[in-house]
């Protein structure tokens, strides 16, 4: 079965795996959309059915203006194993929701050999922020939402990583270090390493991401579908990819190519629910 990876968002897209879930779907995606024109069929509300997400990878990330941070993270594990480990081993990634910072953390862990990377965030136990000699790369997400105890643990982890030349720490948050609502000592530490703003995709980049997703799944995507998605639905990449996943599933059920008429047919389905308001 074809699986779509989130090309650029804070989390990978999820597979919609049943007829019922396709017939549900768009209050999640239609809460902030452009109003339909008089020639556009009324959009239908669909409630997302979240399944197990496919892994986020560097290959499924549309790099665009983020060449340097992506290159640094891609080569991080190899750099740590080199004869001379890198001097830059602490990184802070920041950007708006949907910019891809979380995707990059997951991709980093996915690209690192099993048992050598650890991902943690606000919902992780305190022990996840502890230093372990066997863990080479620590990826900490949503630093702005960490509890006080987690922030203290991250501060201590930062110091441990700095003291061990074959270890690295990559932290992500929603604002530059100076704008973070965290402990002063942690904010200072985050600014010590390499700091990268992760730039969100522009419209051209989002179209590339959608076309790449179609290509990876063996779909012949009509040229007018991506622009229509951008102008009629939520424009962040996780939402766009989720809708595209629903459209792919609907095309399999209908045994039709992914075209604008098919998209309109899915949205106009009488089983999909009342029109979005």
N, C-alpha and C positions, 0 to 999 in steps of 0.2 A: 504494500500500500504506500502511496506517495506521502511524504512527510515534508512539511514546510518549516524551515527555520526562520526565526525572526532576524531579518537582515539588519535591523538597527533599532533597538529599543531597550528599555530598562529590564525586560525579561523576554525570553523566547515566547513565540506564539504557541498556542495549544491546539491540539487536534480536535476537531469536532467530529464525533464518531458515530452519530446515529441520525436517522431520519428526523426524529423528534427534535434533536438539537439544531438541525438546519431549519426546521419549521419554527423554532424559537428565534431569536438572535439579536434585535438591534436597539433595545433601550440602552444597552451598554455602549453601542457605537453611535447612536443617534442623538445623544444628549446635547451636543453642541455642533450642529451641522448647518450648512447653508440651506435655506428653505427651497423646496423644489420649485422648478418653473412650472408654468401651466401645462407644458407638454410632458412633464415628468410624472410617472405614476407615483402615487403616494408611497413613501417608504414605510416598511413594516418594522415592528419591534421584534428584536431577537434577544434572547437571554443566553449568555455565553455558557456553554457546557465545557468546563475545563478538564482536560485529561492530562496525561503525563507529557510534559513538554519535551521536544527533541533537544539535544545538547546545543548550546550556543558555541560557535566556533569562530576563529578569526576569518575563515574563508566566507562565512555567511554574513560578515560585517562589512558594510559598504564604507570604505575608509574615507573617501572624500577629502575633507580638510584635516583629517586626523592622522596623517602619514607618520609623523614622528612618534606619538605615543603608541600607535599600533606596532610599529617596527620595534620599539623598545621592549614592549611586552612580549611580542613574538619570540624575541631572542633572549629573554631573561633567563630561562632555565639553562640554556647552553652557556650563557655568559657566567652564570654562577659556578659552572663546572670547569671553566677555563683555567689555565695555569695561573693567570692573574685575574682574580675575581674583579668585577666592576666596582668602581668607587661609588657610583650612584646605585643604591639598592633600596631606597625608599621613594615611593611615588604617591602623589595625590592627584586623583582624577575628579574633576567637577564639571557639572553641566545640568541643564534643565532635565526634568523628567522626560523620558523618551529619547534622550540624546545618545544613549548607547553605553553609558558608563557601567551599568550592571552587566550588560552583555559582554563587555571586555573582561570583567572580572571572571565571569563564568568561562569565557573562552580561554583565559589564562590557565585556569584550573584544569580545563579539559585537555589543553595541550601539554600539560606537565605530567610526567609519569605518575602512575597511581601511587598514592601514599606519600608524595612529596609536596602536595599543595593542600591548603585548607581554606575553605570559604566560610565566612561568618558574617553575621549582621545582627540587627536589633533583636531578632527572635532566637538567637543562638544562646546556649548556656554559657555561663561565665567561663567555664573551663575551655571553651573554644578559643578564648583570647590568650591562653597560656602558651608559653614558648616550649617547643618540643624539638630536640636536636634532629629528629628524622624529618621534620617538615622544613622544606627549603623555601617555600613561597607561601606567604599569608595574604589572603585577599579579603579585605574588610569592607562591607558595603553599607551605605546609608549611615555614615558616621554621625550625621546630624540627629539621628533618632536613637542613638545609643543611650542606655541608662547611665547614671552617674557611676555605678560600679563597673560597667563595661568600659566607660571612658578611662577610668583609672587603670583597668587591666590592659587596654590598648596602649596607654602611655607606657606602661611597664614593658609591653611587648615591643614597642618601638625601640626602647633602650636596649633590649636583649638583641634585637636584629642588628642594631648598629654595632653591637659588640661582637657579632659573629659574621665573619667575612663571606660565608657561603650561604647566607640567608637574605631574603628580600621581603619587603612589606609594601603592598599596594592597597591604598585606601581610596574609597570613592564617597563623594557627598554632593549635595545640591548647591553648594556655594563655594566661592574662593575661601581660602583659610581665614582671611580677615573678617569675612561675613558669617562664619560658622558660629552657631550658638552652642559651643562646647567649652570645656574647661580651658582656661588661658594657657596652661602648660601644654595641653594636647594640641591646641591651635598653633602654638609656636612650633612644636615638633613637626606638624604636618607641613609647615612652610619651609622646613630645613631641606627637604629633598626636592626632587623634580616635581613641579606642579604643572599640570596640563588641563586646559579647558577643553572638554570634548564638545565639538561643534555639532549641533543637530543638522540633519540633512535638509537642504533646500528642496524645492519641488522637483527639480531635475534629478536630484539624488534619490528622492523617494520613488520616482518613476523607474530609475535604474534598479532600485532594490526590488520593486515589484516584478520587473521584467526578468531579473536574475532568479527570483524565486520561481517564476513560471518556467524558465529554462531548466533549472535544476530538477524540476518535477516532470519535465517532458511535455509541458503544456504549450500549445500554440495560442498565445495570448493576443487578442485583437488590440491594435494600437490605441483604440479609443477607450479601452477599459481603465487603464491607470489614471489618465486625466479626469475621467468621470468620478472615480473613487476620491480623488483629491478635492474635487469641488463640491461633493455632495455628502461627505461623511467626515467624522473626526479625522484630523490630519496627522496625528502622532503615529509613529511607525507601528507600535504594538497593536493599535486599533485597526490600522490599515491591513496589517498582516492577518489579523484575526478574521476580518471580513473576507479577505482573499481566500483564506482557508475554508470558510463557509461556502464561498462561491465555487471553489474547486470540488468540494464534496457534492454540492448541488449538481454540478456538471456531470459528475460520475453517475449520480442517480438518474439524471435525465438523458444520459448518453448523448450530450451535446457539447460542442466546443465552447470555450470560455469567451463569450462575446458580450457586448453591451445589451443586446436583447435578452440573453440568458440572465444577466444581472438584474435587469428590470423585471423579468419573470419571477426570479427568486424573491425580490422585494414586494412584488404584487401578489404573491401567493396568498390565497384566502386563509390558509392554515397558519400563516406567519404571525397573526395577531393584528390588533388595530393599528392604524397609521400613527407614526411618531408625531408628537406635538412639540 
